[in-house]
Amino acid sequence: DDFLDVGGRLFLRTNLSWREDESFTEAPLTAPSLLDAYLDVRPTDRVRGFGQLRLSYDYTVKPGDTDAFGKEQTSFELNLDQAWLKFDLGRVAYVTAGKQRIRWGTGRFWNPTDFINQRTRDSLDFVDTRGGADLLKLHFPFEALGWNLYLIGVLGGVDSLDQSGLAARAEFVVGELELALSTLVRKDAPLKVGGDASFGLWLFDLRAEGTLQRGLD
């Protein structure tokens, strides 16, 4: 019911790793901390704007330090994580335009159907540190069936319309089974078609995910 909501989340960590053939006092220390601050505006019940900044800080990083892959590290980073506007078209279709988070697929350690994100999630991290993607998303919900259809214009990193991509995803619920089919089409890029499914069987949650790609080098 509020017109404006301001808030955030602070996540502080300190990690110490030690091997038995090392001196404990020389064990490496890291402190990757995150601060997410957001602004959520709802002028009407049919329009919503959202923006979020992410601040990353690690006081243990010194100038010139590199990670395990040789990439130079920085102790302080400030990024625009999300900035989007959402509205509806006659309460039939819902539009979300701007930098927004998106995640496809059912897996945690491997997501071959996550076509849109350019970065792969660090599966061993507690927090998904990937930022949002620049998208124009059109969502058609079929509430009586529990189904959803998405059409998405992928706009990140393009400077002309012919470099953009078009993604589509359909999600279905059939009894205990949740099934999704997705695809991504972009000029001079492989055609990607994927599917993922999940369902409960007794005490277990079973998941499957896979893709077909055509036009690879």
Summary of the structure (lengths in Angstrom):
residues: 217
radius of gyration: 20.7
end to end distance: 52.3
largest distance: 66.2
contacts: 538
relative contact order: 0.11
helix: 3%
strand: 55%
